[in-house]
Amino acid sequence: MRELVIAFGLFLFIEGILYALFPAKMKSMLKKLELVKVSELRAVGLIFTLIGFIIIYYIKS
């Protein structure tokens, strides 16, 4: 459970630093996100989820 909290904190840190350093770019990227199809977003999300799971699995084993 501790590792999950650390991972969530790291996620928030990285997300926050991107918005702090590149606010205009992040705003522009979010606007472009509206043009992407839902199915493409879902596919990319699943791919990132699998990659993350594989990384965690190999680190933990």
C-alpha positions as CSV (number, residue, x, y, z in Angstrom):
1,M,0.0,0.0,0.0
2,R,2.9,2.3,0.8
3,E,4.3,1.9,-2.7
4,L,0.9,2.7,-4.2
5,V,0.8,6.0,-2.3
6,I,4.4,6.8,-3.4
7,A,3.5,6.0,-7.1
8,F,0.4,8.3,-6.8
9,G,2.6,11.1,-5.3
10,L,5.1,10.7,-8.1
11,F,2.3,10.9,-10.7
12,L,1.0,14.1,-9.1
13,F,4.6,15.5,-8.9
14,I,5.3,14.9,-12.6
15,E,1.9,16.2,-13.7
16,G,2.3,19.3,-11.6
17,I,5.8,20.1,-12.8
18,L,4.6,19.8,-16.4
19,Y,1.8,22.3,-15.8
20,A,4.1,24.6,-13.8
21,L,6.9,24.6,-16.4
22,F,4.9,24.5,-19.6
23,P,1.4,25.9,-18.9
24,A,0.7,27.1,-22.5
25,K,1.9,23.9,-24.0
26,M,-0.2,21.8,-21.7
27,K,-3.3,23.9,-22.5
28,S,-2.6,23.5,-26.2
29,M,-2.2,19.7,-25.8
30,L,-5.5,19.5,-23.9
31,K,-7.3,21.3,-26.7
32,K,-5.8,18.9,-29.3
33,L,-7.0,16.0,-27.2
34,E,-10.6,16.8,-28.2
35,L,-9.7,15.9,-31.8
36,V,-8.6,12.4,-30.9
37,K,-11.2,9.6,-31.2
38,V,-12.4,7.9,-28.0
39,S,-11.3,4.5,-29.3
40,E,-7.8,5.8,-29.9
41,L,-7.6,7.2,-26.4
42,R,-8.8,4.0,-25.0
43,A,-6.3,2.0,-27.0
44,V,-3.4,4.2,-25.9
45,G,-4.6,4.1,-22.3
46,L,-4.6,0.3,-22.4
47,I,-1.2,0.2,-23.9
48,F,0.2,2.5,-21.2
49,T,-1.5,0.4,-18.6
50,L,0.1,-2.8,-19.9
51,I,3.5,-1.2,-20.1
52,G,3.2,0.1,-16.6
53,F,2.1,-3.3,-15.3
54,I,5.0,-5.0,-17.0
55,I,7.5,-2.5,-15.6
56,I,6.1,-3.0,-12.1
57,Y,6.0,-6.8,-12.5
58,Y,9.7,-7.0,-13.5
59,I,10.8,-4.6,-10.8
60,K,8.9,-6.4,-8.1
61,S,10.1,-9.9,-9.1
